[in-house]
Amino acid sequence: QENIVPSIITDTDQIEQPIKYVAGLDISFVKGNDKAVASMVIFDYQTLNIVA
């Protein structure tokens, strides 16, 4: 994650359009094999209601 730090926008003035959605992601790997389970939730930025 340290390699993406320079690309993170920390000043909202750099965002040209209003933010509509935000997402949360997670992945869990199963020990002992090559399987994983991933999940993503998309929220409406204003209401924090789940949209997908």
N, C-alpha and C positions, 0 to 999 in steps of 0.2 A: 504494500500500500504506500510505502514511502516514495515509490517512483511516480505516483500520480499526484502527490502533494502540489507540485507547481501548477497543475492544470485545474485545481479546485478554485472556483469563484467564491470569494469571501465578501465581495462588495456588490450588493444588489444593483448598484448603479450601472454595472457592466452588463446586466441582463436587459436586452432591448424590449422584450415583451413581458406582460404579466405572467407570473408562474400560475399554471392551472392545476398541475398534478405533481405529486411527489411519490416516490416508491421506496419500499423497504425490501431488502433481499437477504436471504440466508441460504446456506448450503451446509449439509452435514454428510460426512463421509462414513461409510460402514467399515469398521476395522476388519482386516483379513480378506477383503476382496476389493474389486474395482467399482463398487456401486456407491451411488450418492443420491441424496434426496435434496431437492431445492424448492424454495418457495419465494414468491414475490407477491406483495400487496401494493396496489396503487390507490392512493388517497386523493380526494379533492383537496387542494391546498387551503382553500378558504374555510371549508366546513369540517375537514378531516374525515368525511364519510368515505367508506371503502367503495371504490367504483369498479375494481377488477381484482 
